[in-house]
Amino acid sequence: MDPTENVKLEPSWKNRLLPEFNKPYMAQLRNFLKKEYSLKKTIYPHTNQYFNAFNTTPFEKVKVVILGQDPYHGHGQAHGLSFSVPENIKIPPSLRNIFTELKNDLGQEPPRSGNLTQWAHSGVLLLNAVLTVEAGQPGSHQGKGWETFTDHVVEVLNHERKNLVFMLWGSYAQEKGIKINREKHLVLMAPHPSPFSAHRGFLGCKHFSKAETYLKQFGNLGEFEKTKSIFSLS
């Protein structure tokens, strides 16, 4: 089984990312994943959701980038969008804190579902640095090649787009975004929304209102977002 073979990518991303699949690091990543599957390990998310972030948010539609670390490692949680979980899955603690900040900042009541697909459709690229994980083993696929791939994604967005908002929550995301051009884009940094760190500055950071103010300033909101928040989940 080769989970990265015959990759299905939304055309605007495929044009920019397909060359990466021919590079040595991707061959090493491919071999690693094939071995993990051959050992009958459970890998999240499902193979057809590895690139869900790209397939849900085309390159030209990206307005905001929220960088996560690696997928949730619990059963049924990961579906290829950072911080998001599918319908009918218990909302993880970090996402609960995100919803708390969303209410305090924009006045939006926390939704019953932790599915952030609506954000993705509105132009919020929910990108994890690592796109796979072994069940019950957080960080198990770090250092295998995904970081190189997603570094390239950030680089392409940095160079080819302008006036994007990058939300970097926690030291890991901040390190990954260190090369983002602050003169072309708005870079918002805060502690991670995890219960271990959210109280140290994530709660109260007002990143959502800052992002919308910036996007309105540079005309990056569509007609829908001019009347309804890009971060709306209702």
HUZICOR-V256089 format. One record per residue. RES is the residue in one small letter. PSI is psi in degrees with one decimal (none if undefined). OMEGA is omega as a letter, one per 20 degrees, with the letter a starting at -180 (NA if undefined). D_CENTER is the distance of its C-alpha to the mean C-alpha in Angstrom with 1 decimal. Layout:
RES,PSI,OMEGA,D_CENTER / RES,PSI,OMEGA,D_CENTER
This chain:
m,130.2,r,25.8 / d,96.9,a,23.4 / p,-13.6,r,19.9 / t,5.3,r,18.9 / e,147.5,a,22.1 / n,47.3,a,22.4 / v,131.3,r,18.7 / k,110.2,a,18.0 / l,141.0,r,15.8 / e,136.0,a,15.9 / p,-42.4,a,18.8 / s,-32.4,r,17.4 / w,-38.8,a,14.7 / k,-40.5,a,17.4 / n,-29.9,a,19.8 / r,-25.5,a,17.7 / l,-18.4,a,16.2 / l,-39.0,r,19.2 / p,-27.7,a,21.3 / e,-28.2,a,18.9 / f,-9.5,r,19.9 / n,4.4,a,23.5 / k,155.7,a,23.0 / p,-40.1,a,24.4 / y,-33.7,r,21.3 / m,-33.7,r,19.9 / a,-39.8,r,23.3 / q,-40.9,r,23.1 / l,-43.0,r,19.7 / r,-44.4,r,21.2 / n,-39.1,r,24.3 / f,-47.5,a,22.6 / l,-40.4,r,20.8 / k,-40.9,r,24.1 / k,-42.7,r,25.9 / e,-43.2,r,23.7 / y,-36.3,a,24.2 / s,-25.0,r,27.9 / l,7.9,r,28.2 / k,27.1,r,27.2 / k,149.4,r,24.2 / t,123.5,a,21.6 / i,135.8,r,18.2 / y,147.9,i,15.0 / p,-173.3,r,13.5 / h,151.9,a,16.3 / t,-35.4,a,16.8 / n,2.1,r,16.3 / q,3.2,r,12.7 / y,-44.2,a,11.5 / f,28.9,a,10.4 / n,-37.3,a,9.7 / a,-41.5,a,6.6 / f,-39.4,a,9.4 / n,-19.0,r,12.1 / t,-28.1,a,11.1 / t,93.1,r,10.4 / p,154.7,a,13.2 / f,-46.9,a,13.4 / e,-16.2,a,16.1 / k,-10.6,a,14.4 / v,128.9,r,11.5 / k,-35.7,a,12.5 / v,142.3,r,9.8 / v,122.2,r,6.7 / i,114.7,a,5.0 / l,124.7,r,4.7 / g,-177.1,a,5.4 / q,-71.9,r,8.4 / d,167.6,a,9.2 / p,158.8,r,9.4 / y,144.4,a,12.0 / h,7.3,r,15.4 / g,158.6,a,17.5 / h,127.8,r,19.1 / g,1.0,a,17.5 / q,-51.2,a,14.3 / a,134.8,r,11.5 / h,27.4,r,10.9 / g,6.1,r,8.0 / l,126.9,a,5.3 / s,138.3,r,3.9 / f,-9.9,a,7.2 / s,149.9,r,8.7 / v,154.4,r,12.0 / p,168.6,r,14.5 / e,147.6,r,17.6 / n,15.3,r,20.3 / i,136.0,a,18.3 / k,135.1,a,19.0 / i,122.3,a,16.5 / p,157.4,a,15.4 / p,-42.7,a,16.8 / s,-40.4,a,13.7 / l,-33.8,r,12.7 / r,-40.1,r,16.4 / n,-35.0,r,16.4 / i,-43.2,r,13.6 / f,-34.6,r,16.0 / t,-45.2,r,18.9 / e,-37.1,r,17.8 / l,-40.9,r,17.0 / k,-45.3,a,20.6 / n,-31.5,a,22.2 / d,-49.3,a,20.7 / l,-2.6,r,20.9 / g,14.4,a,23.2 / q,128.4,r,21.0 / e,138.7,r,22.2 / p,131.3,r,19.7 / p,162.1,r,19.1 / r,-25.6,a,20.5 / s,148.6,r,17.5 / g,16.5,r,14.0 / n,116.6,a,12.7 / l,18.9,a,10.2 / t,-34.4,r,11.0 / q,-37.2,r,13.2 / w,-46.3,a,10.7 / a,-42.0,r,9.1 / h,-26.3,a,12.8 / s,-6.8,r,13.5 / g,14.3,r,11.4 / v,109.0,r,8.2 / l,112.5,a,5.5 / l,87.7,a,2.4 / l,120.5,r,2.1 / n,147.6,r,4.5 / a,-34.9,r,7.7 / v,132.6,a,9.7 / l,-1.9,r,9.5 / t,163.0,r,12.6 / v,150.0,r,14.7 / e,141.6,a,18.3 / a,127.4,r,19.2 / g,6.9,a,20.2 / q,79.4,a,19.5 / p,136.9,r,16.5 / g,6.4,a,15.7 / s,-20.3,r,18.1 / h,16.4,r,16.3 / q,147.9,r,15.6 / g,16.6,a,17.9 / k,-6.7,r,18.4 / g,-22.7,a,16.8 / w,-36.2,a,13.2 / e,-36.5,r,12.7 / t,-42.1,r,15.1 / f,-48.8,a,13.4 / t,-23.9,r,10.0 / d,-39.8,r,12.4 / h,-38.2,r,14.0 / v,-47.7,r,11.1 / v,-40.6,a,10.9 / e,-44.1,a,14.7 / v,-44.3,r,15.1 / l,-42.4,a,13.3 / n,-43.1,a,15.3 / h,-37.8,a,18.5 / e,-20.5,r,18.6 / r,168.3,r,17.2 / k,157.6,r,18.5 / n,39.7,r,18.0 / l,161.9,r,14.2 / v,122.9,r,12.8 / f,121.7,r,10.5 / m,113.5,a,9.8 / l,101.9,a,10.4 / w,112.3,a,11.2 / g,159.9,a,13.5 / s,-33.4,a,15.4 / y,-50.7,r,13.1 / a,-37.6,a,10.4 / q,-37.6,r,13.5 / e,-39.3,a,15.1 / k,-29.3,a,12.5 / g,17.2,a,12.7 / i,-25.9,a,16.5 / k,1.0,a,17.5 / i,133.6,a,15.9 / n,108.7,a,19.0 / r,-14.2,r,19.6 / e,-23.2,r,22.4 / k,-25.6,a,20.3 / h,161.0,r,17.2 / l,121.7,r,16.7 / v,116.6,a,14.9 / l,127.1,a,14.7 / m,142.1,r,15.0 / a,164.9,r,15.8 / p,162.5,r,16.2 / h,146.3,r,13.6 / p,3.8,r,14.0 / s,147.8,r,15.5 / p,-21.3,a,19.1 / f,-19.3,a,20.4 / s,-11.8,a,19.2 / a,-35.3,a,18.2 / h,-9.2,a,21.9 / r,12.1,r,22.0 / g,-12.0,r,20.4 / f,-50.4,r,17.2 / l,119.4,a,19.4 / g,1.5,a,21.2 / c,-22.3,r,18.8 / k,35.8,a,18.8 / h,-32.4,a,15.6 / f,-45.3,r,15.4 / s,-36.3,r,18.9 / k,-40.1,r,18.7 / a,-45.9,a,15.9 / e,-38.0,r,18.0 / t,-43.5,a,21.1 / y,-46.4,a,19.9 / l,-38.3,r,18.7 / k,-38.3,a,22.1 / q,-38.6,a,23.9 / f,13.4,r,22.7 / g,30.7,a,23.0 / n,9.5,r,19.4 / l,137.8,r,19.5 / g,-179.0,a,21.0 / e,-37.8,a,24.0 / f,-46.5,a,22.1 / e,-14.7,r,20.1 / k,-21.4,r,23.4 / t,-17.1,a,24.7 / k,139.0,a,21.7 / s,141.1,r,18.7 / i,-22.4,a,15.4 / f,13.9,r,14.1 / s,139.8,r,16.8 / l,19.7,a,16.5 / s,none,NA,20.2
